[in-house]
Amino acid sequence: MFASVSFFRTSLLVSLIGYILIAFLVPREDIFTFFSVYFLLFIIYILNLGRGYQSNRFIPLLVFGIIARVIFLYSDPLLSNDYYRFIWDGRLFLNGLNPYLRTPVELMKDSEGIFADMPLLYKGMGELSQQNFTCYPPLNQLVFAGTTAIFPDSIQANVFSMKLLILLAEIGTMFFGMKLLQILKMNIHNILLYSLNPFIIIELTGNVHWEGLMIFFVIAGIYFLIKDKMVLAGLFMAMAISMKLIPIVLLPFFLLKIGWRKLILFYASTAFFFLCSYIPFLRGNAFNNIIDTISLYFDHFEFNASIFYLIREVGYQFRGWNIIRTAGPVLSLISGFLIWYFALKKENRDWRVILKNMLFALSVYYFFATTVHPWYISMLLILSVFSGYRYVVIWTGLIMLSYFAYSVEGFKENLFLTSLEYIFVFSFLIFELKKGTVESNRLLGQMVH
């Protein structure tokens, strides 16, 4: 008993030191040190999941997950420079400019003096972002403006305010996540899969990725749907879509569960609030620029893909060039068909089944995607909390290997590491589908009730 308590306390102390190292001391270029610290944190996370099912350990672990996030409030994002573009867009909006109308390159040529640190933000965002229109939906833009308004001349203060907002959303996700687990008659301790996960802590609060707000809005929206508060559910779902477009994929999953009158009210509310978020921005060529930016994602960008990389290799062998412009849209159509397959399954009359099929549908989407940045799969993890399937937990550990590309001059992926990532993920998924989730949870060292 004493040894168990001692290990528990030691594991939390080691994790605390690990998060401090990643937040303040490990440079982005020192990828092997980062991997060493991260995978130590991940192993401790797996070991502590089982202990989290002990009633006297649940609250300390839940609080520790919040404390770990607080550490990152005061650090610069380690693994992403996207925050430069967030602040750039926010400053443009505050200065009366529509961020959807002109690229940073165009603005720098014509008007370098819109705000004081314009050249610094321009340099920090990187060449790809400089040359393209913003890809962030309207609520994201309003959040950028709001978090930069209080300190319009301090990048560090802007980053802090963004992280604080994400931290508050994360706490909200834990709250509504536990509420959902209670409604579904599942153990609320399952929320530790999300709240303790080092991938979530580092990527969302640490690296300022807005999936944190999106997830909060989705989980709150589903909660209010179950409570038959359709307008409120529509508001939250609209905010989720207006943060990141991907929650649109989830909308068909309610067709068989909710009565048509309530369903119409929910969809109408979602559409109304979503369209309202675009009103401040739809001027000039903004709509065309938004569509062009979305299309770039499917037929130009590629990173950390699985099925697409196999198809791309076949294209190189038989065509002699990268076939992304053909394969990207085709794979999107296939994943769209499969998403509707999961959405219209007759078994989608139970909320636990619906959440499970949402997980499978979104997983299919990312398996077929040409670009899978690590933070993209955070939505999969929160859905796995309600499903019993744990292949996403394995994925959150291994997907960080994709950051090896950032340590190589000129940004180059290591396809061996990418292959390793997906071999383990697909293997564990197949194991779960064949053996069941009870066996997979035992394999991870925990029992789900």
Sequence and secondary structure as in RCSB ss.txt:
>XXXX:A:sequence
MFASVSFFRTSLLVSLIGYILIAFLVPREDIFTFFSVYFLLFIIYILNLGRGYQSNRFIPLLVFGIIARVIFLYS
DPLLSNDYYRFIWDGRLFLNGLNPYLRTPVELMKDSEGIFADMPLLYKGMGELSQQNFTCYPPLNQLVFAGTTAI
FPDSIQANVFSMKLLILLAEIGTMFFGMKLLQILKMNIHNILLYSLNPFIIIELTGNVHWEGLMIFFVIAGIYFL
IKDKMVLAGLFMAMAISMKLIPIVLLPFFLLKIGWRKLILFYASTAFFFLCSYIPFLRGNAFNNIIDTISLYFDH
FEFNASIFYLIREVGYQFRGWNIIRTAGPVLSLISGFLIWYFALKKENRDWRVILKNMLFALSVYYFFATTVHPW
YISMLLILSVFSGYRYVVIWTGLIMLSYFAYSVEGFKENLFLTSLEYIFVFSFLIFELKKGTVESNRLLGQMVH
>XXXX:A:secstr
 HHHHHHHHHHHHHHHHHHHIIIII  TT HHHHHHHHHHHHHHHHHHHHHTTSHHHHHHHHHHHHHHHHHGGGS
  SS  HHHHHHHHHHHHHTT  TTTS HHHHHHH TTSSTTHHHHHHHH HHHHHS     HHHHHHHHHHHHS
STT HHHHHHHHHHHHHHHHHHHHHHHHHHHHHTT  GGGGHHHHT HHHIIIIIITT THHHHHHHHHHHHHHH
HTT HHHHHHHHHHHHHH SGGGGGGGGGTTTS HHHHHHHHHHHHHHHHHHHTTT  TTHHHHHHHHHHHHHHT
  BS SHHHHHHHHHHHHTSS  HHHHHHHHHHHHHHHHHHHHT TTTTSHHHHHHHHHHHHHHHHHH SB  GG
GGHHHHHHHTTT   HHHHHHHHGGGGGGGGGSTT    HHHHHHHHHHHHHHHHHHHHH HHHHHHHTT    
